[in-house]
Amino acid sequence: MRNLYDAADAREVKERLARLTPESARQWGKMNAAQAVAHSAASMEWAVGDRTPPRMVLASLLGRVIKKKVLGNDAPFRRNSPTAPDPIVPGQPNIDIERNRLIALIDRFTSSGPSGCTKDPHSFFGPLTPDEWAILTYKHLDHHLRQFGV
């Protein structure tokens, strides 16, 4: 299963991230490339425990049921999958600043391993093991990179 604890998977994500530009055209969704990178960094802050997302009460009931389906295989997230409102980034962030922030968070997550992973529940899926966080973070980053064709 692809995940961010795997050094090759983390390296591949960072290589793809390096190819993303402000001009990268989205293939679906509403975010531009800079917003997607900032959004991804904010989501990585959940995984390392820097931010605790508010629980989505109704979604947390569905999340427990959907968790195994989403995290139990290497299938990518569907296009236009819903997102929690907390990590949505308005305006026009600087893509280079956000890319560097995201790469630092990826490096921190991978180098810290399971002991550096948050113990807080995910806003939608509820409690996750460190391995589930590693799968989820990979899939989330892959989703937004595919959104921009990289």
C-alpha positions as CSV (number, residue, x, y, z in Angstrom):
1,M,0.0,0.0,0.0
2,R,1.5,3.4,-1.0
3,N,2.1,5.7,2.0
4,L,4.3,8.5,3.2
5,Y,6.3,6.4,5.5
6,D,7.8,4.7,2.4
7,A,10.8,6.8,1.3
8,A,10.3,6.1,-2.4
9,D,6.6,7.2,-2.2
10,A,7.6,10.4,-0.3
11,R,10.4,11.1,-2.8
12,E,7.9,10.6,-5.7
13,V,5.4,13.0,-4.2
14,K,8.1,15.7,-3.7
15,E,9.3,15.2,-7.3
16,R,5.8,15.7,-8.6
17,L,5.3,18.7,-6.4
18,A,8.4,20.3,-7.9
19,R,6.7,20.1,-11.3
20,L,3.7,22.0,-10.2
21,T,3.6,25.7,-11.3
22,P,1.1,28.6,-10.8
23,E,0.1,28.0,-14.4
24,S,-0.7,24.3,-13.9
25,A,-4.3,23.9,-15.1
26,R,-6.7,22.1,-12.8
27,Q,-8.5,19.2,-14.3
28,W,-11.4,19.3,-11.8
29,G,-12.3,21.2,-8.6
30,K,-12.2,24.9,-7.7
31,M,-8.7,25.4,-6.2
32,N,-5.8,26.8,-8.2
33,A,-2.4,25.2,-7.9
34,A,-1.2,27.5,-5.1
35,Q,-4.3,27.0,-3.1
36,A,-4.1,23.2,-3.5
37,V,-0.5,23.2,-2.2
38,A,-1.5,25.4,0.8
39,H,-4.5,23.2,1.4
40,S,-2.3,20.1,1.3
41,A,0.2,21.7,3.8
42,A,-2.7,22.5,6.1
43,S,-3.8,18.9,5.9
44,M,-0.3,17.7,6.6
45,E,-0.4,19.8,9.8
46,W,-3.2,17.6,11.0
47,A,-1.1,14.5,10.5
48,V,1.9,15.8,12.4
49,G,-0.4,17.2,15.2
50,D,0.2,20.9,14.6
51,R,-3.5,21.5,14.0
52,T,-6.5,19.6,15.3
53,P,-9.4,19.7,12.9
54,P,-12.9,20.2,14.2
55,R,-14.9,17.0,14.1
56,M,-17.6,16.9,11.5
57,V,-20.4,15.2,13.5
58,L,-22.5,13.7,10.7
59,A,-19.4,12.9,8.6
60,S,-17.7,11.2,11.5
61,L,-20.5,8.6,11.5
62,L,-20.2,8.0,7.7
63,G,-16.4,8.3,7.9
64,R,-16.0,5.2,10.1
65,V,-17.9,3.2,7.5
66,I,-16.1,4.6,4.5
67,K,-12.6,4.5,6.0
68,K,-11.9,0.9,5.1
69,K,-13.1,1.4,1.6
70,V,-10.9,4.5,1.1
71,L,-7.8,3.4,3.0
72,G,-8.0,-0.4,2.2
73,N,-6.6,-0.2,-1.3
74,D,-4.4,1.9,-3.6
75,A,-7.3,3.3,-5.6
76,P,-7.0,7.1,-5.9
77,F,-9.5,9.5,-4.4
78,R,-12.4,10.2,-6.8
79,R,-12.4,13.5,-8.6
80,N,-14.4,16.2,-6.8
81,S,-14.3,14.3,-3.5
82,P,-15.7,16.5,-0.7
83,T,-13.3,18.3,1.6
84,A,-13.5,19.6,5.1
85,P,-13.9,23.3,5.3
86,D,-11.0,23.8,7.7
87,P,-8.0,23.5,5.3
88,I,-9.6,25.4,2.4
89,V,-7.3,28.3,1.5
90,P,-8.8,31.5,0.1
91,G,-7.0,34.1,-1.9
92,Q,-3.7,33.6,-3.8
93,P,-1.0,32.1,-1.6
94,N,2.6,32.1,-2.8
95,I,3.1,28.6,-4.4
96,D,6.9,28.5,-3.7
97,I,6.4,29.4,0.0
98,E,3.6,26.8,0.3
99,R,5.6,24.2,-1.6
100,N,8.6,24.6,0.8
101,R,6.2,24.4,3.8
102,L,4.6,21.2,2.4
103,I,8.0,19.6,1.7
104,A,9.2,20.3,5.2
105,L,6.0,18.8,6.6
106,I,6.4,15.7,4.4
107,D,10.0,15.3,5.5
108,R,9.0,15.8,9.2
109,F,6.2,13.2,8.9
110,T,8.4,10.6,7.2
111,S,11.4,11.1,9.4
112,S,9.4,11.0,12.6
113,G,7.7,7.8,11.7
114,P,4.7,6.5,13.6
115,S,5.8,8.1,16.9
116,G,5.6,11.6,15.3
117,C,2.0,11.1,14.0
118,T,-0.9,12.8,15.7
119,K,-3.1,10.9,18.1
120,D,-6.0,13.2,17.4
121,P,-8.9,11.9,15.2
122,H,-9.4,12.9,11.6
123,S,-12.3,15.3,11.1
124,F,-14.1,12.8,8.8
125,F,-12.6,9.4,9.4
126,G,-12.3,9.6,13.2
127,P,-9.5,7.8,14.9
128,L,-6.7,6.6,12.6
129,T,-3.6,4.6,13.3
130,P,-0.2,6.0,12.2
131,D,-0.2,3.7,9.2
132,E,-3.7,4.8,8.2
133,W,-2.5,8.5,8.4
134,A,0.5,7.6,6.2
135,I,-1.8,6.0,3.6
136,L,-4.3,8.9,3.8
137,T,-1.6,11.6,3.5
138,Y,-0.2,9.9,0.4
139,K,-3.6,9.5,-1.2
140,H,-4.5,13.1,-0.4
141,L,-1.3,14.5,-1.9
142,D,-1.6,12.2,-4.9
143,H,-5.2,13.4,-5.4
144,H,-4.2,17.1,-5.6
145,L,-1.2,16.4,-7.8
146,R,-3.3,14.4,-10.2
147,Q,-5.8,17.3,-10.1
148,F,-3.1,19.4,-11.8
149,G,-1.7,16.7,-14.1
150,V,1.5,16.1,-12.2
